[in-house]
């Protein structure tokens, strides 16, 4: 069981996942959390990360730090998505090992699996086929992180675990249409179109691909579960085991937002992977399952978006 007094370092505490993990740990009474903003600690700087670990000597590390984005962002910034994510995770995982950190959780993404992996995708499908080209740069970096964790478990018997969540959404998501993922992008588009007299909303592709979505508070709950468990494997999928078509998702978001206009699909834009559904049986067998239903989660996320819209727009202008 996790000692509530353990010094726990959360990398990426301001991001969607990291902030959810921070909320969860605080709710559970963990009172010795440490974190630094990117202006205080550049995780791409090996020396800076090593000095931070030397000074703070964390007992537990949760690596939720990454450069993330949707199809457009991956297409425009392949070098940054590959190199910067490798830098960040290499520095954190290596420093954790060198400082004899007791437990580490490395958070990745379901995009590590092959584009045409058997559905639902099990952990054993890793490296059995080619990746989806539109996010291969990010995926390759995360695969390297998974293998680093695996190597440290094998060679040094480290209690380190990789968690691969499915598509996440929730508070502190990225709603910038230039870099966001599909669900927050839909919320933003439908909201703005609603305010523009229910003008038509244009979405990429055909709407036929199927995706699985998990509320970020559920992945934070999974992290807490793993911190309190002895895990048999190095790699676990974290998801719902249920998917929905992009068209179905669009109709759901449209109804929740209250947009009454048309949806127009741009068939000239890429669909991405035809289907991405996680096999979550390994995590279920370990004793964890999700709690938040998709419709309830989207409603809560839209409420958060409305409450924070002014700040979201302010940040976009400043950046």
Backbone torsions as a table, in degrees:
resi	resn	phi	psi	omega
1	UNK	NA	144.9	-180.0
2	UNK	-69.5	129.5	173.2
3	UNK	-77.3	121.1	-176.2
4	UNK	-62.5	-17.8	178.6
5	UNK	-91.4	-3.2	-179.9
6	UNK	-59.4	143.1	176.6
7	UNK	-80.4	113.5	-174.2
8	UNK	-114.1	121.4	177.3
9	UNK	-97.4	124.7	176.6
10	UNK	-107.5	108.2	176.2
11	UNK	-83.9	128.6	-177.9
12	UNK	83.5	36.7	-173.0
13	UNK	-69.2	-14.8	179.6
14	UNK	-92.8	-12.1	179.2
15	UNK	-76.9	177.1	-177.8
16	UNK	-60.7	-48.6	-177.6
17	UNK	-73.0	-48.1	-177.8
18	UNK	-60.2	-41.2	179.6
19	UNK	-67.4	-34.6	176.8
20	UNK	-67.4	-41.3	177.0
21	UNK	-63.0	-42.3	178.5
22	UNK	-60.5	-45.7	178.4
23	UNK	-59.9	-45.2	-178.2
24	UNK	-62.1	-46.8	-178.2
25	UNK	-65.3	-38.5	176.8
26	UNK	-64.3	-41.6	178.5
27	UNK	-62.6	-31.8	-178.1
28	UNK	-87.0	2.6	174.5
29	UNK	91.1	9.9	175.8
30	UNK	-70.6	121.6	-169.4
31	UNK	-117.6	15.9	-178.8
32	UNK	-134.7	53.2	-179.0
33	UNK	-88.1	140.7	175.8
34	UNK	-127.8	146.1	-179.5
35	UNK	-164.2	157.8	178.9
36	UNK	-137.1	142.7	174.4
37	UNK	-74.6	165.6	-178.3
38	UNK	-64.8	-27.1	177.4
39	UNK	-74.1	-24.9	178.9
40	UNK	-87.6	-33.1	-179.0
41	UNK	-145.4	113.3	176.7
42	UNK	-84.7	107.6	-175.5
43	UNK	-68.7	-9.9	175.6
44	UNK	-81.5	-10.8	-177.2
45	UNK	-95.2	107.6	-175.5
46	UNK	-59.2	-46.8	-178.3
47	UNK	-63.5	-41.7	-179.9
48	UNK	-63.3	-41.4	179.1
49	UNK	-66.2	-43.1	-179.5
50	UNK	-63.2	-41.7	178.7
51	UNK	-64.1	-38.5	177.7
52	UNK	-62.5	-45.6	179.2
53	UNK	-65.7	-38.9	178.5
54	UNK	-61.4	-39.7	-177.2
55	UNK	-76.2	-46.5	-173.1
56	UNK	-86.4	-31.5	-179.9
57	UNK	48.8	62.0	178.9
58	UNK	-66.3	151.3	177.4
59	UNK	-94.7	-28.0	-179.7
60	UNK	-132.5	139.1	179.1
61	UNK	-128.3	132.4	174.5
62	UNK	-119.0	112.7	-176.7
63	UNK	-95.0	95.5	176.6
64	UNK	-111.8	17.7	-177.3
65	UNK	-93.4	133.1	178.3
66	UNK	-169.6	157.8	167.3
67	UNK	-89.1	119.7	-174.8
68	UNK	-127.0	162.2	177.8
69	UNK	175.5	174.3	-178.5
70	UNK	-88.1	-163.3	-176.8
71	UNK	-58.0	-46.2	-177.1
72	UNK	-63.0	-44.2	-179.3
73	UNK	-64.5	-41.8	178.3
74	UNK	-63.8	-36.2	-179.2
75	UNK	-69.0	-38.2	-174.9
76	UNK	-86.0	-24.6	-175.0
77	UNK	-129.1	54.5	-176.9
78	UNK	-61.2	-40.3	-179.1
79	UNK	-61.4	-48.0	-178.6
80	UNK	-63.8	-39.9	-178.5
81	UNK	-67.6	-31.2	178.1
82	UNK	-82.7	-58.0	-170.7
83	UNK	-69.5	-46.5	-176.1
84	UNK	-67.5	-37.1	177.5
85	UNK	-69.1	-35.8	173.9
86	UNK	-62.6	-44.9	178.8
87	UNK	-57.8	-50.6	-175.7
88	UNK	-59.1	-53.4	-174.7
89	UNK	-72.3	-36.8	178.2
90	UNK	-59.4	-45.2	-178.4
91	UNK	-64.5	-43.4	-177.5
92	UNK	-69.7	-47.1	-177.4
93	UNK	-67.3	-42.8	179.6
94	UNK	-64.6	-42.8	179.4
95	UNK	-65.2	-36.7	177.7
96	UNK	-61.9	-44.6	179.0
97	UNK	-65.3	-45.7	-178.0
98	UNK	-64.9	-30.8	179.9
99	UNK	-92.8	6.5	176.4
100	UNK	61.4	39.1	177.0
101	UNK	-60.6	132.7	-173.5
102	UNK	-68.7	-43.5	-175.4
103	UNK	-141.5	135.1	178.4
104	UNK	-133.0	137.9	172.8
105	UNK	-119.2	120.6	178.5
106	UNK	-102.2	122.3	-178.1
107	UNK	-101.4	128.5	-179.9
108	UNK	-123.8	-133.6	-174.5
109	UNK	-157.5	154.4	178.2
110	UNK	-67.2	-11.3	179.9
111	UNK	-70.5	-4.0	177.2
112	UNK	-69.6	-17.6	-175.8
113	UNK	-87.3	154.7	-178.1
114	UNK	-58.1	151.6	-178.7
115	UNK	-57.8	-40.1	-176.5
116	UNK	-110.5	35.6	177.2
117	UNK	-64.2	148.4	175.6
118	UNK	-56.4	140.1	-179.5
119	UNK	-103.3	139.0	-7.0
120	UNK	-71.1	153.9	-173.5
121	UNK	-79.6	120.2	176.4
122	UNK	-95.6	163.1	-179.1
123	UNK	-59.2	-28.1	-178.1
124	UNK	-72.3	-9.8	-179.9
125	UNK	-82.9	-4.9	178.9
126	UNK	-57.8	130.7	176.3
127	UNK	66.1	26.7	177.9
128	UNK	-103.0	2.4	-179.8
129	UNK	-170.9	178.4	-177.5
130	UNK	-75.8	154.1	-176.4
131	UNK	-86.1	164.5	171.3
132	UNK	-66.8	121.0	-174.4
133	UNK	-58.8	-31.0	-173.9
134	UNK	-71.7	-18.3	176.4
135	UNK	-135.6	28.1	-177.3
136	UNK	-63.4	-31.8	-176.5
137	UNK	-64.6	-47.7	177.3
138	UNK	-65.8	-41.9	-177.8
139	UNK	-62.2	-43.7	-179.5
140	UNK	-61.6	-41.0	177.7
141	UNK	-61.6	-46.0	-178.2
142	UNK	-67.8	-35.0	175.4
143	UNK	-60.8	-41.3	178.1
144	UNK	-60.5	-40.1	178.2
145	UNK	-64.4	-41.4	177.4
146	UNK	-59.7	-43.8	-178.5
147	UNK	-70.7	-30.4	174.8
148	UNK	-64.3	-44.5	178.0
149	UNK	-62.2	-44.5	178.8
150	UNK	-60.0	-44.7	-178.8
151	UNK	-62.7	-40.8	-179.7
152	UNK	-69.1	-34.4	175.7
153	UNK	-66.1	-44.3	-177.2
154	UNK	-68.2	-46.4	-171.7
155	UNK	-85.3	-33.7	-174.0
156	UNK	-121.7	5.6	178.8
157	UNK	56.8	39.5	179.2
158	UNK	-75.4	144.9	175.5
159	UNK	-88.5	62.9	-178.5
160	UNK	-113.0	142.1	-174.6
161	UNK	-136.8	140.9	173.6
162	UNK	-103.5	129.2	175.3
163	UNK	-113.0	125.7	-179.5
164	UNK	-109.9	95.1	179.1
165	UNK	-74.0	154.0	170.6
166	UNK	-74.9	-167.8	-179.9
167	UNK	-60.4	123.9	-175.9
168	UNK	-103.8	154.9	175.3
169	UNK	-154.0	166.0	177.3
170	UNK	140.8	-165.3	179.9
171	UNK	-55.8	143.7	179.3
172	UNK	69.0	18.7	173.3
173	UNK	-69.0	167.8	178.3
174	UNK	-94.5	115.8	-177.5
175	UNK	-105.6	11.4	177.1
176	UNK	-73.9	120.4	-174.0
177	UNK	-64.6	-16.6	179.4
178	UNK	-79.7	-26.0	-172.4
179	UNK	-131.4	-0.3	-171.8
180	UNK	-82.1	162.7	172.8
181	UNK	-82.0	176.4	-167.5
182	UNK	-64.0	-44.4	-174.1
183	UNK	-68.8	-50.7	176.6
184	UNK	-62.8	-32.5	177.3
185	UNK	-63.3	-40.9	177.7
186	UNK	-63.4	-44.4	178.9
187	UNK	-56.8	-45.7	-179.0
188	UNK	-65.1	-46.3	-177.6
189	UNK	-63.9	-46.6	-178.8
190	UNK	-67.3	-36.7	178.6
191	UNK	-64.0	-47.3	-178.5
192	UNK	-67.8	-37.0	177.7
193	UNK	-67.5	-35.4	176.4
194	UNK	-61.1	-42.8	178.7
195	UNK	-72.7	-13.2	179.3
196	UNK	-103.7	38.7	177.3
197	UNK	71.4	32.6	-178.4
198	UNK	57.0	44.9	177.2
199	UNK	-66.8	158.9	-178.6
200	UNK	-61.5	149.3	176.7
201	UNK	-111.5	126.9	178.4
202	UNK	-100.9	130.1	-179.9
203	UNK	-123.8	154.4	-176.1
204	UNK	-76.4	147.6	171.0
205	UNK	77.3	-152.7	-176.0
206	UNK	-105.9	-15.1	-176.6
207	UNK	87.7	-1.0	-175.6
208	UNK	-81.5	-29.3	-179.7
209	UNK	-58.1	151.8	179.9
210	UNK	-112.6	138.7	-178.1
211	UNK	-134.8	154.6	177.6
212	UNK	-109.2	140.3	-177.6
213	UNK	-130.6	138.3	-179.2
214	UNK	-129.3	131.7	177.2
215	UNK	-67.7	141.0	-174.1
216	UNK	-63.8	-27.4	177.1
217	UNK	-66.9	-27.1	175.8
218	UNK	-71.0	-39.1	178.8
219	UNK	-69.2	-31.9	174.8
220	UNK	-64.5	-37.9	176.8
221	UNK	-65.0	-37.8	177.4
222	UNK	-64.9	-39.9	177.5
223	UNK	-60.6	-45.6	179.9
224	UNK	-63.2	-38.4	177.3
225	UNK	-60.4	-45.9	-178.4
226	UNK	-66.3	-37.0	177.8
227	UNK	-61.7	-25.7	-178.4
228	UNK	-103.9	15.1	-175.1
229	UNK	-133.2	156.7	172.2
230	UNK	-99.1	107.9	-172.0
231	UNK	-91.4	134.8	-176.5
232	UNK	-73.8	-35.2	-174.2
233	UNK	-110.5	167.1	177.8
234	UNK	-87.9	-21.2	-171.7
235	UNK	-131.4	130.3	179.0
236	UNK	-136.3	133.6	169.9
237	UNK	-77.8	141.9	178.0
238	UNK	-126.8	112.4	-178.9
239	UNK	-165.0	-163.8	-179.3
240	UNK	-101.5	-22.7	-173.5
241	UNK	77.1	12.6	179.0
242	UNK	-130.5	142.7	179.4
243	UNK	-128.6	173.4	-178.1
244	UNK	-147.8	146.8	176.6
245	UNK	-70.0	154.3	177.6
246	UNK	-61.2	-35.7	176.5
247	UNK	-65.0	-42.6	177.2
248	UNK	-63.3	-39.3	177.0
249	UNK	-63.1	-43.0	-179.9
250	UNK	-60.0	-43.7	179.8
251	UNK	-65.1	-37.1	178.9
252	UNK	-66.9	-47.4	179.1
253	UNK	-63.8	-42.1	179.2
254	UNK	-57.8	-43.6	-179.5
255	UNK	-67.1	-41.5	-179.3
256	UNK	-66.1	-41.5	-179.7
257	UNK	-72.3	-31.4	-179.3
258	UNK	93.2	21.7	178.2
259	UNK	-79.0	135.2	-175.1
260	UNK	-110.8	0.7	-175.2
261	UNK	-86.3	-169.0	-178.3
262	UNK	-83.9	155.8	169.8
263	UNK	-111.2	126.2	-179.7
264	UNK	-117.6	127.8	-175.8
265	UNK	-99.6	126.5	179.4
266	UNK	-91.7	97.6	-175.8
267	UNK	-70.4	-10.6	178.4
268	UNK	-78.8	-13.6	-178.9
269	UNK	-93.1	153.4	-175.1
270	UNK	-69.9	147.9	175.8
271	UNK	-85.2	-27.4	-170.7
272	UNK	81.8	-164.3	-179.2
273	UNK	-58.2	134.9	-177.6
274	UNK	-57.9	-39.9	180.0
275	UNK	-151.2	140.1	176.0
276	UNK	-136.9	95.8	178.3
277	UNK	-124.4	130.5	-176.6
278	UNK	-88.3	139.7	166.6
279	UNK	-85.6	110.9	-174.5
280	UNK	-104.8	18.5	-175.6
281	UNK	-64.3	-32.9	179.9
282	UNK	-64.2	-42.7	179.2
283	UNK	-71.5	-37.8	178.2
284	UNK	-63.1	-41.7	178.5
285	UNK	-63.6	-33.3	178.6
286	UNK	-70.5	-22.9	175.3
287	UNK	121.7	10.0	-178.7
288	UNK	-119.5	140.0	171.8
289	UNK	-140.9	159.8	-177.9
290	UNK	-74.4	164.0	-177.6
291	UNK	-123.0	-32.2	-168.2
292	UNK	-94.6	119.4	178.4
293	UNK	-70.6	151.1	-173.7
294	UNK	-58.8	-48.4	-178.3
295	UNK	-62.0	-43.2	178.3
296	UNK	-63.3	-40.5	-179.5
297	UNK	-66.4	-40.4	178.9
298	UNK	-67.0	-40.1	177.3
299	UNK	-59.2	-46.3	179.7
300	UNK	-65.2	-37.5	179.8
301	UNK	-68.3	-39.9	178.2
302	UNK	-65.5	-39.1	176.2
303	UNK	-61.8	-42.1	178.1
304	UNK	-63.6	-42.6	179.2
305	UNK	-58.4	-45.5	-179.7
306	UNK	-64.3	-40.5	-178.8
307	UNK	-68.7	-25.6	-174.3
308	UNK	-115.2	12.8	-173.8
309	UNK	-61.3	-40.7	-179.9
310	UNK	-61.3	-42.7	179.8
311	UNK	-69.1	-37.6	177.7
312	UNK	-59.7	-46.8	-179.6
313	UNK	-66.6	-36.8	179.0
314	UNK	-62.5	-44.6	-179.7
315	UNK	-64.2	-40.4	-179.9
316	UNK	-64.1	-38.9	178.8
317	UNK	-66.4	-42.5	-177.9
318	UNK	-68.4	-31.2	-178.3
319	UNK	-86.6	NA	NA
